[in-house]
Amino acid sequence: MVGLSSGRYGNLRGIDHLTGICHYLRMHVLPLKIFLPNVQQELNENGELFKEDTLQFINEQIEEIIRF
Protein backbone atom coordinates (compact mmCIF):
# COMPACT_ATOMS: atom_id res chain seq x y z
CA MET A 1 0.00 0.00 0.00
CA VAL A 2 1.11 3.50 -0.76
CA GLY A 3 -0.29 6.52 1.04
CA LEU A 4 -0.20 9.95 -0.58
CA SER A 5 -1.22 13.30 0.79
CA SER A 6 -0.51 16.96 0.45
CA GLY A 7 -0.23 17.07 4.24
CA ARG A 8 2.60 15.87 6.39
CA TYR A 9 1.52 12.33 7.27
CA GLY A 10 1.21 10.67 3.86
CA ASN A 11 -2.32 9.35 4.51
CA LEU A 12 -1.12 7.30 7.48
CA ARG A 13 -4.61 7.01 9.00
CA GLY A 14 -6.19 6.01 5.70
CA ILE A 15 -3.66 3.24 5.14
CA ASP A 16 -4.06 2.02 8.74
CA HIS A 17 -7.83 1.93 8.33
CA LEU A 18 -7.65 0.12 4.98
CA THR A 19 -5.20 -2.39 6.45
CA GLY A 20 -7.66 -3.13 9.25
CA ILE A 21 -10.45 -3.68 6.73
CA CYS A 22 -8.25 -6.01 4.67
CA HIS A 23 -7.36 -8.02 7.78
CA TYR A 24 -11.04 -8.26 8.69
CA LEU A 25 -11.68 -9.69 5.22
CA ARG A 26 -8.84 -12.19 5.87
CA MET A 27 -6.67 -10.74 3.14
CA HIS A 28 -2.91 -10.93 3.24
CA VAL A 29 -1.41 -7.45 3.33
CA LEU A 30 2.19 -6.72 2.43
CA PRO A 31 3.74 -5.29 5.61
CA LEU A 32 5.92 -2.79 3.73
CA LYS A 33 3.97 0.42 3.25
CA ILE A 34 5.13 3.69 1.72
CA PHE A 35 3.86 7.05 2.94
CA LEU A 36 4.48 10.10 0.75
CA PRO A 37 3.66 13.29 2.62
CA ASN A 38 3.73 16.57 0.72
CA VAL A 39 3.52 14.56 -2.48
CA GLN A 40 3.67 17.73 -4.57
CA GLN A 41 7.31 18.07 -3.49
CA GLU A 42 8.06 14.50 -4.63
CA LEU A 43 7.24 15.23 -8.29
CA ASN A 44 9.31 17.07 -10.86
CA GLU A 45 7.94 19.41 -13.54
CA ASN A 46 6.97 16.37 -15.68
CA GLY A 47 4.95 14.82 -12.84
CA GLU A 48 7.51 12.08 -12.23
CA LEU A 49 8.97 10.95 -8.95
CA PHE A 50 12.58 12.10 -8.75
CA LYS A 51 13.81 11.82 -5.15
CA GLU A 52 16.35 9.02 -4.85
CA ASP A 53 15.17 7.74 -1.46
CA THR A 54 11.53 7.61 -2.61
CA LEU A 55 12.48 5.71 -5.75
CA GLN A 56 14.54 3.31 -3.64
CA PHE A 57 11.56 2.62 -1.33
CA ILE A 58 9.27 2.08 -4.33
CA ASN A 59 11.71 -0.33 -5.96
CA GLU A 60 12.02 -2.20 -2.66
CA GLN A 61 8.23 -2.47 -2.46
CA ILE A 62 8.07 -3.77 -6.04
CA GLU A 63 10.62 -6.47 -5.16
CA GLU A 64 8.60 -7.37 -2.05
CA ILE A 65 5.40 -7.62 -4.10
CA ILE A 66 7.11 -10.00 -6.53
CA ARG A 67 8.28 -12.20 -3.62
CA PHE A 68 4.90 -11.91 -1.85
Secondary structure, 3 states (H helix, E strand, C coil): CEEECCCCCCCHHHHHHHHHHHHHCCCCCCCCCEEECCHHHCECCCCCECCHHHHHHHHHHHHHHHHC
